[in-house]
Amino acid sequence: MSTFIPPKTAARTAVLDSAHIGDIRGALGTIRHNDHGPRNSWKHRLRTLLAIVGPGLIVMVGDNDAGAFATYSQAGQDYGTALLWTLLLLIPVLYVNQEMVLRLGAVAGVGHARLILERFGKFWGAFSVIDLFILNGLTIVTEFIGISLALDYLGVSKLVGVGVAAALTILAASTGDFRRFERFALALVLGSLLLVPVFVVAHPPMGQVARDFFIPQLPAGKLSDIMLLVIAIVGTTIAPWQLFFQQSYVIDKRITPRFMAYEKVDLGLGIVFVIVGAAAMIAIAAATFAGTPEFGQFSDAGGVASGLERYVGQVPAVLFALALMDASIIGAAAVSLSTAYAIGDVLSLRHSLHRKPTDAVGFYLVYIGLIAGAAALVLIPDAPLGLITVAVQTLAGVLLPSATVFLLLLCNDHAVLGPWVNGKWLNLFTGAVIAVLVLLSVVLTASVLFPDITEAQILWIMGGGGVLAVIGAGVTLLLNRREAAQDGGAVPRALRAAWRMPPLDELVPARISASSRVWMMVLRLYLVLACAMVVVRVVQLALGQG
């Protein structure tokens, strides 16, 4: 990508919405826009951290949504705690992905979709928004499916409960007060802790939990089913909407590079929440169904709540259902916001939670429309909710690697990040993650499109993909050898805290390397073919031919 050249002036930045400049008014504190003083005492640092806390916690806990409840509970009910180790492996992946996103948000001041549009052209910009809109719309439907399952267990009218949940989610973000929404979201984050007493009462064997968390193993069973569940765990923990949401939310909160260290702490806290919550769900389901006829017979999260009542007690079952509803609401809010932010960014609409609905009509119409539409669809009798869930899982699997590819390219664009670009080792790690995600995406897509795929065929895909990844890495290193020398020298550290991306029209054109162009063409071809096959498969299922 382009060599970093320090801008002539730092006065003008690329921030697209004037509401994104001003005081940081977080749920737990305020930092004035003109507060440039040092944070020398631990009390001052703590107050600063409390004001910054929010984006990392919300995006991570929002990822433990209705789909996550289903995936983690299935892992526990079908295989006990044997797949807990997958969560340990995902911790560095979560941190690296989301750290790159928050860095882009704080430094660039422009949302993820707009950066893709400006740096890679209209095709990828339109693709990123259209596929995000479709996938997120379907994902929000699954959130309301989770709410309806919780309501069914609690004996609450679905019509009333879904309506109240939708109205609450809409109202929380529509007051024109950023702080009010963040307090609502952080209250839901605390609500996720309802799983803790359920975990204590279910009393899973802690020695086995610790062993299975740190020692990888594959449980007994059909390899193809186990692989698909592992892929589902990866897919539900690393979702494309997270990248778009956190980058735009960091911008909307007015966080700048000066507070990067505090935001990384916030992200770390969010990862602790998401991993503890995921491990708790697996362990709760494992302990509840161990030695029962329902072990290995997962149905849905509502069935887990019923099993908890049968084998553990009514109170933990109610708490589990409430935690499911809590997770579904925060998931619906975060996924809807990620879409509204992206569309506002690309179309240059006013898009900020600091603005009232009358001052950002398009932004709020997208947010409200997605939530209202998803809630209405769930309430339609005999709606194809199971088919929607299959479509979401499959499309998420297809699109899983592409978001990370563009994230990596943007984080190596010197015109965008200047002195904040990735280092060599971070690029190597992220490249390896992308290779693994591509393989998992191909396996997941093939398994859903061709349900009769055999274990041998899955192993061939993994093995062949691994060989191609090694060859591709070698070709990339050769193609980049000359270009690496053109990236310029080191930038003084003192420049980093104050550097922001200049206005988009002042950026030098993106210089995409030959290797990047090759891989982008391959990715484009894969996405077109895979998405077409998914559409055909979903139509077949809808017509009863699957």
N, C-alpha and C positions, 0 to 999 in steps of 0.2 A: 504494500500500500504506500501512500504518499509519505515522503520524508517530513518529519516535524520541523516547522519553521516558527519560531516564537512570533506571535502577532505584534504588529506595531502598537496596538492599543488594546487594553483589557477592558475599556469602558463599555464596548458593545458586545453583547453575547447573543447566542442563537435562541434564547428563550422565546417561545412563540406566543405565550399568553401572559399579559401583564400581571394577572393575578398570581403568577408563579414567583413574583418578586416581592419581598417584604419580610415581616416578622415571621419567625417559625413559631406557630401556635399549636403545639402538640397537646395531646390529651393530658399530659402530666407536667406541663411547664411551657414557658415562653422564652425565646431568645430574640432579642431585638435585632432588627436589620443592621443597625449601626453599632452593634456590640462586637468589636474586634479585639477586645482585651484578651490577655492570656488566661488560661485555666490553670492556676498554680496550686490551689488548695484542693483537697479531695472533696470537700463540700461543694465547691464550684464545679468540679468535674462531674460529681453525682447529679447536680441540678441540670447540667448540660445533657447528660445521658438521659435523664428522665424526659427532658423536652424532645430529644431526638427519637427515643424509643417509639416504635409503631410499625414502620414499613416491613421490617424483617419478621416481626412476630405475626403480623396479619397475613402476610403472604405464605408463611410456613404453616400456621395453624389452619388457614383457609384451604391448604392442600390436603389436610386430614378431613376431607369432606365426605359426602354420602358414598361416593365411589370408593374412597379409602376405607370406610367402615366395612363395606362389602368385601373388598379385597383382603384386608388384614384378618377379618373375621373368618373368611373362607380358609385362609392359610392356617389359622389356629384350629378350626373345627375339623378340617380334612387331614392335616399333617402335624398337629400338635405344635410344639415350639421349634421344630426342626429347621424352619426357614427364617428364624430370627436373624441369622448372620447376614442376610441380604441387607438389612437395615444398617449394619455397621459399615458395609462396603459403600453404601450410598451417602454417608456423611460427608466425605471429601468432595463427592460429585455435587451434592447440594450446595456446599459452601462455595466451591469454585464457580459454578454457574451463576449463583445469585450475587456473589461478590463482583463479578464482571458486570452484571446488570446494574447494581447500585452505583458502580464506578461510572458507567455510561450516563446514568441519570444525573448524578451530581456534577459531572464535568461538562456534559453536552447540553443539558437543559432542554433536550428534545426527545420525544418519545421514540420507542423502538421502531414502530412502523414507519414513522417519518424518516428516520435515519436510513432504513432499508430503501425507501423510495428515493431519497436524495443520492445515496451512494451507489446503489445497484440498479436503478432504473425503474420505470413505471411497471414493468411486468412483475418484478418481485415485490414492489410496493403494493400493487393491487392484490397480488397473490397472498401476501402476508395478512392483509386486512380481510379479504374475502374468506380465506380458509379459517381465520381466527373467528370471524363472525359466525360461520356455520358451526364450527366445532364448539365454540363457547355457548351458542344458543342451545345445542343439544346437551351440553354438559349441565347447563342451568336446569334443563328438564330433569336430569338425573338427580339434581339437588332436591327438587320438589318431589321426586319419587321417594327420596329418603325421608322427607318431611311427612309424606303420606303414610309410609311404613311405621314411623314413630307414632303418628296419630292413631293408626289402626290398633296398635298395641295398647295405647293409653285410653282407648275407647272414646276419643274425641271425634266429632263430626269432621270428615275430610273437607267438606265445603267450607265450614267455618274456620277450621285450623289452617288450611292452605291460604285462604283469603287473608286471615290475620297475619300470617307469616310474610306473605307478599307485601301487604300494606306496611308492615313494620320495616321491612327491608328497604322499601321505596322511601318512606318518610325519613329514615335515618340519614339518607344521603341527599335529601332534597331541601334542606333548611338553609343552604348557603353558608353554613358554618362548618369549616373543616374540622375544628376541634370537637364539635358535637358528634360528627360521624366517627372520628377516631376513638372517642370514648365509648361509643356504642360497639365498635369493632373490638376494642380491648376488653370490654365486658364479656363479649363472646369468647375471646381468647381465654379468659379466666373460667368461663363455662366449660371449656374442654377439660378442666381439671376434675369434672364430675366422674371421669373414668378412674381416678385414683382410689376413691373408696370402693368402687366396684372391683378393682384389682385386689385390694386388701381383703375384701370379703370372699372373693373367688379363691384366694390363697393358692396361687400356682406354686409349684416347687421351685424355690429361688435358685437352688444349686443347678438344676437342669436349665432354668431360664438363662442363667449366667453362662453356662457351658455352651448352649446352643447359640447365644449371641456372639460369642467370640470364636467358636470353632465351626468352620463351614462343613456342611454335610448335606447329602441329598436323602430325603426320607424314602422309605419303601413305597413303591407305587409305580404307575405307568410314567415313563420318562417324559413323554410328550405333555401329559397333564401337568406334571411338576414344572416343566420348562415354561409352559404358558402362564402358570401362576407366578413364577419368578418374574417373568416379563411384565405381568400385570402389576406386580409390586413396584417394579422400576417405573412403569408408565404412570401409576397413580402418585408416585413420589416426585417425579420430574415431569411437569406438564408445561406445554407451550404458553398457556395463559400467564403463568407465574412471571415469565420474562417481561411480558408487556405490562403487567400490573405493577411490579415493583419499580421498574424504571420510571413509569409515569407518576406513581405515587410519591416516590422520592422527589421528583420535580415539583409536584403539587404541594408537597410539604415545605418546599423552598430550602431543601438541604443542599449545601455547596460542598466542594472538596475540602473545605476547612474542617468539616465535621465527619470526614470519612472514617476515622478511627472509631468514633462513637456509633456510627451506623453499622460498622462491622461487629461491634459488641451486640447490637440489636439483632443482627442476622444470626449471630451465634446463639443468642437466647431463643430465637425462633426455631433453630434447628434442634435444640434441646427439647423444646415443646413437641415438635413433630415426631422426633424419634421416640421419645418417652410415650407419647400417645399411641404411636403405631405398635410399639412393643407391648404396651398394655392391652391393646385390642387382640393381638395374637395370643398373648398369654391368658387373657380372660376366656376367650373361646376355647383354647386348648384345655384349660382346667375345668371348664364347665361341661364339656362333652366327652372328656376322657372316660373310657369304659362304658359309654352309653350307646344305645342303638343308633343315635343320631350322629355319632362320630363318623366323619367321612361322608356325610350326607348334607352338606351345606345347601341352604335354600336362598335366604336373604338375611339382611340385618334384622328385620323384624322377627325372623325365626330364632336368631341369637337371643333377642330379648325374651322371647317365650321360653327358650331353654334355660336362661338364667333364672326365670321365675320358678321353673319346674325343679331345677337341681340346686340352686343357690339361695333364692329368696326373692320376694316381690320387690323389696326396696332397691337392691342392686339392679334389678331388671328395669324398674322405672327410671333410675339414674342413667342407665345405659340408653334408654329410649330418649331421654331428655338431652343427653350428650350427642346423640345422632341428630336430633332436631337442631341443636345449637350449631353443630358442624355444618349442616346443610344450609343454614341461614348465612353464616359467614362465607361459605363457599359461593353461594348465589350472589352475594353482594360483591365479593372480590372479582369473580369471573365476569359479572356484568360491567363492573367498572373498568376492567382491563379492555373490554371491547369498546366502551364509550370513549375512553381515553384515546385508543388507537384511531378510531374514526375521526375524533376531533382533531388529532394531530395531523392526519393525512389531508383532511379537507379544510384545515386551517379554521376550524370552528372554535369558539370560546369553549374551553373544556377545563373546568376546575371546580372542586368542591367548595372553594371560597366564593363562588358565584351562586346567586339564587337562580332558580329555574327560569325566571323571566329574562335573566341576563345571559343564559347559556342554553337556549331552547333545544338546539340539536343534540347537545351532549346529554341532557336529561331525558329527551325523548328516546334515545337509544337505550339508556339505562332502564328507564321505566318500561319501555316496550319489551325488552328481553325478559324481565321478571314477570310482567303481566302475561305475556304470551306463554311462557313456560308453565306458570301456575294454571292458566286456563286449559292448556293441553293435558295436564295431569288430571284435571277434573272431568275431562270428556270420558263418558262411559266406553269401555272396551278400546281405549286408545292403545296403540301398539307400543307400550312402554318397554317391553322386553326387547323389541326390535330397535328402539331408540338406544337402549343401553348397549346392544351389540354394535351399532353404528358408531357410537362414541368411542368405545374401546378400540375398534378397528382403525378409525380415522386418527385417533390419538397415537396409535402405534405407527401409522404411516408417516405422520407429521413430526414424530418425536425427534428425529435427528436434524431436520432442516432448521429448526429454530436455533439449535446450538451451533450449527455451521455459520449462520449469519452473525450470531453473537461473537464467535471467534474472529470472524473477518472484521467486524466493527471494532473489536478491542485491539486490533493490530493496525488500525487506520490512524496514522499520525496526525492527519488533519482534524480528526474528530477528538482524539484523546491526548494529543501532544505528549507531554511527559508522563502520562498515565497509561500508556500502552502496555500490553502484556510483555512479560519477560519470556525468555526461551523455554524455561522449564514449565511454566504455566501453559505455554502453547503445546508442548509435547504431551502434557497430561490431558489437556482438553482434546487434542487430536485423538488420543487413545480412547477417551470417553466417547467421542463421536463415532469412532469405528465400532465400538461395542454397541452403541445405540442403533447404528445402522443394521448390524447383524440381528439384534433383538427385534427391530422393526420388521425386517424381512421375515423372520420366523413367525412373528405374531400375525402379520398380514397373510402369509401363506397358510397358517393353521386355521384362521377364520374363514378364508376363502375356500380352502380345501380341507374340510373336517376330517377326512380319512388319511391325512398325512401320517406317515409312520415315524417311529423313533429314528430309524436309519436315515430317513430323508432329512430330518431335523439336524442330525449330526453332520450330514453331508453339507447342509447349508452353513452350519457354524464353521466346519473345517475349511470349506472352500472360501467362505467369506474371510476367514482369518488369513489364508494365503494371499488373497487379493489385497487385504489391508496392508500386509507386509510389503508386497510389491508396490502398492500405491504410495506407501511411506517412502520407499527408496526413490521412486520417480520424483516425488515432491521435493525431497532433499536435493536431488540433482538439479531440478529446475530452479530451486530457490537459492542455490549456491551463489550465483552472481548477484541476485537481487538483494541478498542479505547485506552485502557490502554498501548498498546505497541508502541504508536506513539512517545514517548519521550517527553522531556520537552521543554520549550521555548528556542529559540535561541537568542543570543544577537543581538540587533538591528543594532549594528555597523557592523556586518558581512554581512548584507543584501546587501548593496550597491556594495560590491566587489564580491559577490558570483556568480559564473557561473556554469552551469552544466558541470561536467567532461566529457571526451570523452565517447562515447557510450559503448565502450568495457570495460570501467572501472566501469560501473554502476552495482550495485547489482541487481540480477534478480527481476523482478516485482513480488510482492506478492499480488495477487488479492484475495480479501475477498470472503467468501462463498456467501454472498448476491450479490456481484458484478457479480460473475460467473453465478448465477441464472438469474439475469436480463439480462446479455449478451446473454444467451441462449434463453431467451424469445424474446429479440430484434432480434436475428438472425432468429428465426423461423418466426416472424412477417414480417421482411423485405423480406425473401425468398417468402413467400406466397403472400404478397401484390404486390411485383414486378412482380411475375408471373401472377397475376390477371390483373395488369395494361397492361402487354404485350398482353394478350389475348384480353382485351378490345380495345386496340389501333388497333390490327389486325382486329377485328370485324368492327370498324369504317372505316378502310381503305378499307375493302371489301364491305362497304355499308350495313352491317348487324346490325349496332347500331341504 
